[in-house]
């Protein structure tokens, strides 16, 4: 653990680097098992951008762990799952996003754990994993949108819940659900099109993390892009 603690200042400095390519190259060169420890701390950083960039770095760490030993990457995922369990006593800030990033960059882990990620926004099961804390659920929507970017067929496991989220009062949830559904595609979420089209005029905005920077996005723009991708709305 001492070495993991000694990495924290270096990791924080890299996460503050505006040069994404340089930061990611340097982060990927670090011992992934030690890097993960520093990143859990970085998720809680007071600077939201640092916390978000730690999400991206978790993908790098998990990819390296999986190269060395897939079981070690699974242990990392299970640690994240435990932190989202009420019995853990932890809040799990940033963890759903980090899970989504890890699954997005590792197809094998995605096949094993995509339904777990989707379960965090599903209220139907009597003994499900639904996250009661709204800010944590918001992170799940980002994670699903990120998963849908690389594994749309797996993210489709959440298509019904994502469609329902298009009516959520939180603009970030509506926007991220629209983004995820656009990436999943009409063939896997046919019932979403009317709701997406109805959201095209939604002018509400939210802060969106694009993989290294945070910038404002409008719900309506993401919904219109999703519907247009399905060939139903003109630009």
C-alpha positions in Angstrom: 0.0 0.0 0.0 2.9 2.3 0.6 3.8 2.3 -3.0 0.1 2.9 -4.0 0.1 6.0 -1.7 3.3 7.3 -3.2 1.7 7.1 -6.7 -1.2 9.4 -5.7 0.6 12.7 -6.4 1.9 11.4 -9.7 -1.5 10.1 -10.7 -3.2 13.4 -9.8 -0.6 15.4 -11.8 -1.3 13.2 -14.8 -5.0 13.5 -14.4 -4.6 17.3 -14.4 -2.7 17.2 -17.7 -4.7 18.8 -20.5 -2.8 16.6 -23.0 -4.9 13.4 -23.0 -2.6 11.4 -25.1 0.4 12.1 -22.9 -1.5 11.5 -19.7 -3.0 8.2 -20.9 0.4 7.0 -22.2 2.0 7.8 -18.8 -0.9 6.3 -16.8 -0.8 3.1 -18.9 2.9 2.7 -18.1 2.2 2.5 -14.3 1.7 -0.8 -12.4 -2.1 -1.3 -12.9 -2.6 -2.9 -9.5 -1.1 0.1 -7.8 -2.7 2.5 -10.2 -6.2 1.2 -9.3 -5.6 2.0 -5.6 -4.7 5.6 -6.4 -7.6 5.9 -8.8 -10.2 5.0 -6.2 -9.0 7.9 -4.2 -9.0 10.2 -7.3 -12.7 9.4 -8.0 -13.4 11.4 -4.8 -11.3 14.4 -5.7 -13.0 17.8 -5.1 -12.3 18.8 -8.7 -15.0 17.0 -10.8 -12.7 16.9 -13.8 -10.1 15.0 -11.9 -12.7 12.5 -10.8 -14.0 12.0 -14.3 -10.5 11.5 -15.7 -9.9 8.9 -13.1 -12.8 7.0 -14.8 -10.9 7.0 -18.1 -7.8 5.9 -16.3 -9.6 3.0 -14.7 -10.2 1.7 -18.2 -6.4 1.8 -18.9 -5.7 0.1 -15.6 -8.2 -2.7 -16.2 -7.0 -3.3 -19.7 -3.4 -3.8 -18.4 -4.6 -6.0 -15.6 -6.6 -8.2 -18.0 -3.5 -8.5 -20.2 -1.6 -9.9 -17.2 -4.3 -11.9 -15.7 -8.1 -11.6 -16.4 -8.9 -12.8 -12.9 -7.2 -9.7 -11.5 -9.4 -7.5 -13.6 -12.5 -9.4 -12.4 -11.4 -8.8 -8.8 -11.3 -5.1 -9.6 -14.9 -5.2 -11.0 -16.1 -7.2 -8.0 -14.5 -4.6 -5.7 -16.5 -1.9 -7.5 -19.7 -4.0 -7.3 -19.1 -4.3 -3.5 -18.7 -0.6 -3.1 -22.2 -0.1 -4.7 -23.7 -2.6 -2.2 -25.5 -1.0 0.7 -23.8 -3.5 3.1 -20.4 -2.1 2.1 -21.0 1.2 3.9 -19.5 3.1 1.0 -21.2 5.5 -1.4 -19.4 4.5 -4.6 -18.9 7.9 -6.1 -17.7 7.5 -9.7 -17.8 3.7 -9.6 -20.7 3.1 -12.1 -18.9 5.3 -14.6 -15.6 3.5 -14.0 -17.4 0.1 -14.5 -18.9 1.3 -17.8 -15.5 2.5 -19.0 -13.8 -0.8 -18.1 -16.5 -2.8 -19.8 -16.3 -0.5 -22.9 -12.6 -1.3 -23.4 -12.7 -5.0 -22.5 -15.1 -7.2 -24.5 -14.6 -10.2 -22.3 -15.4 -8.3 -19.1 -18.3 -6.7 -20.9 -19.9 -10.0 -21.7 -19.6 -11.1 -18.1 -20.8 -8.0 -16.3 -22.9 -5.9 -18.6 -26.1 -7.2 -17.1 -24.9 -6.2 -13.6 -24.3 -2.6 -14.8 -27.8 -2.5 -16.4 -29.3 -3.9 -13.2 -28.4 -0.7 -11.3 -31.2 1.2 -13.1 -33.8 -1.6 -13.1 -36.5 -1.3 -10.5 -38.5 -4.5 -11.4 -36.7 -7.2 -9.5 -37.7 -7.9 -5.9 -34.1 -8.5 -5.0 -32.4 -6.4 -7.6 -29.4 -4.0 -7.6 -31.4 -0.8 -8.2 -29.4 2.2 -6.8 -31.7 4.4 -4.7 -29.3 7.3 -4.7 -30.1 9.4 -7.8 -26.5 10.8 -8.4 -25.2 7.2 -8.5 -27.8 6.2 -11.0 -26.8 9.2 -13.1 -23.4 7.6 -13.3 -24.9 4.3 -14.5 -26.5 6.1 -17.5 -23.1 7.5 -18.4 -21.6 4.0 -18.0 -24.2 2.5 -20.2 -23.8 5.2 -22.9 -20.0 4.5 -22.9 -20.6 0.7 -23.1 -23.0 1.3 -26.0 -20.2 3.1 -27.8 -18.2 -0.1 -28.2 -20.6 -2.9 -27.4 -24.1 -1.7 -28.4 -25.5 -5.3 -28.5 -24.6 -5.7 -24.8 -25.8 -2.3 -23.7 -29.1 -3.2 -25.3 -29.8 -5.3 -22.1 -30.8 -1.9 -20.6 -32.9 -0.7 -23.6 -36.2 -0.8 -21.8 -35.0 1.1 -18.8 -33.1 3.6 -20.9 -36.3 4.3 -22.9 -38.2 4.9 -19.6 -35.4 7.3 -18.5 -36.2 9.6 -21.4 -39.0 10.9 -19.2 -36.8 11.4 -16.1 -36.9 14.9 -14.5 -33.0 15.0 -14.4 -31.7 16.5 -17.7 -28.5 14.5 -17.4 -30.4 11.2 -17.2 -32.6 12.1 -20.2 -29.6 13.2 -22.2 -27.4 10.2 -21.4 -30.3 7.8 -22.0 -30.8 9.4 -25.4 -27.1 9.1 -26.2 -27.0 5.4 -25.1 -30.1 4.6 -27.2 -28.7 6.3 -30.2 -25.6 4.2 -30.0 -27.6 1.0 -29.3 -29.7 1.5 -32.5 -33.3 1.2 -33.5 -33.1 -2.5 -34.1 -32.4 -3.2 -30.5 -34.6 -0.5 -29.0 -37.5 0.0 -31.4 -39.9 1.4 -28.8 -37.6 4.4 -28.1 -38.1 6.4 -31.3 -41.3 8.3 -30.4 -39.9 9.4 -27.1 -36.6 10.4 -28.7 -38.4 12.4 -31.3 -40.5 14.1 -28.6 -37.3 15.1 -26.8 -35.8 16.8 -29.8 -37.0 20.2 -28.6 -35.7 19.8 -25.0 -33.5 22.7 -24.4 -32.3 21.6 -20.9 -28.5 21.3 -20.7 -26.1 19.2 -18.5 -22.4 18.8 -18.0 -21.1 16.0 -20.1 -17.8 14.2 -19.8 -16.5 13.2 -23.3 -13.5 11.1 -22.3 -11.2 13.9 -21.0 -13.1 17.2 -20.9 -16.4 18.3 -19.5 -18.6 20.5 -21.7 -22.4 21.4 -21.8 -24.7 19.2 -23.9 -28.4 19.8 -24.6 -30.8 17.0 -24.1 -32.7 17.8 -27.3 -29.5 17.8 -29.4 -28.6 14.3 -28.2 -32.2 13.0 -28.7 -32.3 14.5 -32.2 -29.0 13.0 -33.1 -30.2 9.6 -31.9 -33.4 9.7 -33.8 -31.7 11.0 -36.9 -29.2 8.2 -36.8 -32.2 5.9 -37.0 -33.2 7.7 -40.2 -36.4 9.3 -38.8 -35.5 13.0 -38.3 -33.8 15.4 -40.6 -30.8 17.3 -39.2 
